[in-house]
Amino acid sequence: MTHDLWPFDLEFANIPPPIARSWQRCAAARLNPAGPLPMPTALNQAQPRLLDLLRSSIEDLYQLIVQPGFAVMLVDAQAQILDLEGDEEVVADAAERGLLRGMSMHEGDAGTNAVDLALRETLPMQTIGSQHYCMQLHAVAFAAAPIFDVAGSALGALAILTRERDAHPHTLGLAIAAAQALNNQLRTEHLLAEANDHLAELYATLETISEGLIFVGPSEEIRRINSRAAQILALAARSVAGQPFSETITPPQRLLLALRNREELIEQELLWQSRSGDIALICSLRMVHERGRRYLGALITLRPTQSVHRLVQRVVGAHAQFTFHDIIGQSPLMHQALHQAHMAANVGGCVWLLGEPGVGKDLFAQAIHNASSRADGPFVRLNCATVPRTLLASELFGIEAANDEQAGRPASSNWPRAG
């Protein structure tokens, strides 16, 4: 099998099988081995982007191979030359032969060459001198290795160009190592971009959570605070990030002690100090470890007590059902009680109902609530029989702070708002 313009018989050429198959394809396509190499064409928009992505790693490689007789070529997945840098004499000689940016190294254009074979076979390849189908490449040698993306698809190839007389098997090993370095760089950048995406998703999630979140690092510095926590504590989230937790926010002593002892708190009602005044918050403190080992910090969740009360009221249906029209009675004492209840409904303060079990205190309480200016608000029931006598006063009226070390606590029942 011969080509009328090619003097050598393929059957007797001592060449590797991939190169022999390439020669056969070129001969079948009647590619002229004595013709010139194709003219360069403009790069498409995706090709410079690939070059920019690999530029930093390629520049390091250029410096490594800046020695007489070597040049580095980068091609895209279609075998179009994106860049050619290295020894000035080698680059100038390559330019005289038509090896310029934008030129196609595809087998159908440039004949058999290691650059096209590396992409076609997805394997490192080397072609030297007369192993090239086109005579224009007989004076040079290529050692090329493919570059893959993280999905395993070929992005292009990296080739080391030398003169034929300077060709050496070690050049292929250098091309393989350089291509592998680029593959690692692409994988690293992909993983970094993926991690940044996950981080952005995490931050977006933190901002959509209705609870206030504060992440405190192992040195008690504020690593992260979401906008809800900053709103609750009347802080600027950006100004407190990285600042000492205890100095910036002034947390309750109980929470600060638990943080330093690395003890968890679950749904504790604590009094926090903020720029807008003291505020009662439902707090949780959880330690964060790296796979159960290294301590990374602590996560603090904050919820205003009012939001907890509203949630409970929505769940249990905390609203009064009865009105004064539902109370039936004709006795003078009942008329007197209804008159006093109507008067109490118009008073802005608290109302205390006393009576024996079963006389209808709950019925009157609901009627007073519905007739008051707080009828649109929640109706909260508290069964005093279930609360210990020693805690009843604190539940109804709160606790005043004894000193600077022991913070007070407001009434959990919040009677004026409840009605």
N, C-alpha and C positions, 0 to 999 in steps of 0.2 A: 504494500500500500504506500504510494508516494504521491507527492504533489508536484505538478509540472514546474513549479518555481523553486522547489526545495531539493537540494542535491542529496540529502541523506535518507537512507531507507529506515523507516521506523522499526521494522522487524529486527534490525541488527543494532539499533541504538541501545546502549547500556544505560537505561534511565529508569527511575522508579515508576511503578504502575500508575500513580495519579498523574504524573507528568506525561506518560505515554498516552493515557486516555485523553488528556487535554490536547496533545498533538493531533490525535485522531479527530477530535471534534473540530479543531481549527482547519485541518485538511479537508474534512467533509464540508465545512462552511466555505471552502475555497478562499480562506483568508490569505492575502498576499504577504509572505514572510519578508519580502524585501521592501515593502511599502513603508511610508512614514507612520509614526504614531499619531493618534487622533488629536485634534486641536482641543484646547481647554474650553470648557463651558462654564457659565455662571453657576455658583453654588446656590442651592435652594435655602430657604429660611431655616430649615431644621439642621442643616449641616454646620453652619457657624455655631449654633447652640451646642452641638456635640463637641465642637472644638473648644468652646469656652468652658464647658464642663470638665474637660480633661487638660486644660491649659496648664494649671499649676503643676500637675504631675509630669506633664510632657517637658516643661521647662527644666525640672530637676533632672530628667533623663537626658536632655540636650547637654547640660553641664557635665553629666557623667560621661557622655560619649564624645565630648568636644576634643577630638584628637585626629591626627591626619588619617584620612581614608574612610571616615564614617559619616553618615547622615541618617536622620530619623524621619520616616514618612508615616503620616496618619491618613487613613482612607475611611470613608463611610461604608455603610452596608452595601452600597451599589458600586463599591470599588473606585469611587471618585476621590482624587487626591485633595485632602483638606489642608495639609501643611507639609512642608519639607524643610528641615533645618539641620545644620551640622557643619561639617568641614566645607569651607568655601569652595575649594576646587572641585570636590565631589558634587556639590549643589550646582556649580556652574556647568560642569560637564553633563549633569543630568538635564539641565535646562536646554543645552544644545541638542540633546536627543529628544526633546519634547516632554520631559518629565516635569511638568509645571502644575501649580495649584489649579484645580478644576479639570485636569485631564483624567480620562477614564482608564483605569487599569483592568477593566473587564476583559475577560478572555475573548469576547467577540470583537473587541476594539484593539487590544494590545497583545493578543495571542497568549501563549502559555507563560505564566509568571507566578511567583510564590504568593503575591498579594491576593490575586484572584483565587488561587487554589486554597489559601488559608480560609477564605470566606466560604468557598464552595464546599470544601471537605470538613470545615469547622475543626481543623487541626493545624498545628504549626507546620510550615512548609519552608523549604529552601530551594532556590533555583540559581544555578551558576552558569554564566557564559552561554554556551551553545545549547544548554537545556531550554533556553527561551525560544519560542517559536519564531519570534520576529528578530531579524538581524540587528535592529536598532538597539536591542538589549543584550547583545552578545558580549559587550565589553563591561557589563555590570553583573552584580549578584544581589539577590534579595533573600533576606531571612525574615519571615512574617509569622505573626501569631494573631488569632482572632481576639476581639474584645467583646464580651457579652454583658448584657444588662442583667438585673437581678432575676428576671424571669427565664434567663438562659438563651434569649434570642441574640443573634449577632448584631452588634451596633456598628462594627467596623473592624479594622485591623491595624496593627502597628507593625511596621517593617523597618529593618535596618538595611540601608543601601551602601554597598561598597563597590570598588572596582573588582573586576573578575580576579585579578591577581592577588587581591587582599582577602578573598573569601576564605572562611574558616568555619568548621563545624561548631566552634564555640560561639560564633555569631548568632546561630539559631537559639542557643541556650540563653543568650543575653536578650534576644527578642521575646522569648517565652517569659523570662523573669519580668521584663518591662511591661508586657501585656498583663501579666498577673497582678502587678502593682496597680495598673489602671483599673483592672476588674475589682480589686479590693477598695480602691478609691471610690468607684461608683457604688459599690455595696455600702460603704460607710456613709456616703452622702445620702443614699436612699434611706438607710436606717435612721440617720439624723433627721431627715425630712419627715419620716414617719413618726419619730418620737416628738417632733415639734407639733405635728398634727394632733397626736394624742394629748399633748400638753394643752394645746389650744382648746380641744374638746373638753378636757378636764376643767380648765378655767371657765369656759362657757357654762358648764354644768354647775360649778360652784356659784356662779352669779345668778343662776335661775332658782337655786334652792331658797325656800322661804325662811329657813333658819339662818342665824348668824353663825359664821364659821371662822375660827381663828386657829391657824396652825403655828405652834410654838416649837422652835428648834431645840436641839439638845443643850444649847447654851442659853436657853430662855429668851431667844430673840424671836421677834415676830417674823415668820417666814411668809405667811400668806393670811390675808384677811379679806373676806368678800364684802361686797357693797352693803349687804344686809347688816352684817355685824358693825360696819362703820356707821351705818345709819342709826342703829340702836344705841351705840355708845357716843354718837355725835362726834365722829372722828373723820379725818381725811385718810382714806385707805393708802394712798401713795406715800403720805408723809410719815406713816408709822411703820411701813414695811422695813424690816431690818433693824428696828429699834428694840431696846430691851423691853420685854413684856411688862414687868412689874413697875418700871419707871414711866412707861408711856400711857398705860391704861389704868393703873391702880386697881387691880382686881381684889375681890374679897380675900381676906386672910385664909379662910378655909380652903378656897380653891388654890391659892398660891402654895399653901403647905402641902396639899395633895400633889400638886405639880412637882414640887421639889422632892417629895418622897416617892414619886412615880406611882401614886395610888389613883385608882379610877373613881370617879364620881358619876352617879347615874341619876339624872332628873332631880337635881337638888335646887331648891329655891333659895337664891342668894341675892344680897343687896349689893349692886354695883354702883360705883361713883362715875358719873359722866359730867360733861361740861354743862348739860342741861339740868343737872340735879341727880339725886339718887333714883335708881330704877331697880325694881324687883324683876329678876330674870330666872327662868328655869334653865339650869346649866348641867351639862354633862362633860366629863373629862375622860378621854380615852388615850392610852399610850399607843404609840405606833412603833413597830419594830420591823426590821427588814427580814422577812421570812422567819419571824420569831426569834431573831438573834440580835443584831445590832440595833441599839435604840436610836430612832430617827427624830423623835419629838413627841408632841402631844396634840391632839385635836380637841378643841373646845367648841361646843355647840351652845348657842344662846337663843332663847325664845322668851319674849315678854309674857308675863303671866296672863295678861289680858287675852293674848292669842290662844293660850291654852284653855282659858275659860270659854272663849267663843267656840273653840273646837268641841269641847265637852257639851256645850249647850246645843250645838247643832246635832251632835250624836244622840243625846238623850232627850232632845226636844224640850229644852228648858224654857217653857213659856206658860204663862197662867191661862187657865181655861175658863174659870168661873168669873162672873161679874155679880154686882149687887142684885141684878134681876133674878139670879139663880138662887138667892137666899129667900126662903119662904118662912114667914113668921108674923103673927099678929099681936103678940103680947107686948105690953108696955116696955118690958125690959129688952125685947128684941128690937123694937123701934128705937129705943135709946142707944143700943149697941150699933145699929145701922147708922144713926145720926152721927155718932162719934167716929165711926169708920169712914163716913163721907168726909168729915172734917179732917181726919188723918190723911186721907188721900190727897188733900190739897196742901199738905204741909211738905216742905222740901226736905225735912230731916228724916231720921229713922223712926220706925214705929215698932213698939214692943207689944206683943199680944200675950196675955196671960190667961190661963184657963185650965180646967181639968181635962184629962184625956177624953176625946170624943165629943167635945162641945162645938167643934167646927173652926178651930183656929186656922187650919190650912185653907178652908173655904174663904174665911174673911181675909186672909193674907193675899190670896189670889184676886179677890174682888178689889181690895185696896190698890193692889199693883195695877190692875187694868183701868182703874179710875184715876190713877196718878199721871203726872207728866212723864213718867218713865215707862209707860205702858208698851212702848215700842222696844224697850230694852229686855234683857233676859230676866227670867224669874228663877233664882237659884235657891234650891232647898238645902238646908243643912240640918241633919238629924242630930240635935244636941245630945240625945241619949247615947249616941255611939262615940262621942268625944269625951275623953277623960276630963274630969273637973279641973285638973291642973293645967290642961291645955286649952280649955274652952275660951278663956279670956284672950289668949294670944291669937287664937283662930279668928275671934271676932274683932279684936282691936289692934292686933299686931304687937310688936315688941320694940320698945325704945332702946337705942344703943346705950349700953352700959358705959363703954369707954371707946377709945380709938382702936383698941385691939379687937373688940367684939362688936361687930356690926349689928344693927337692928334689922327688923323684918316687918313689912307691912302686913295688914290683915289679909289672909289668903282668901277670905270670903268676899271682900270688897263690897260691903253691904250698900253703901250709898249708890253705887252704880247698878247693883243688882235689883234694887227696889225692895 
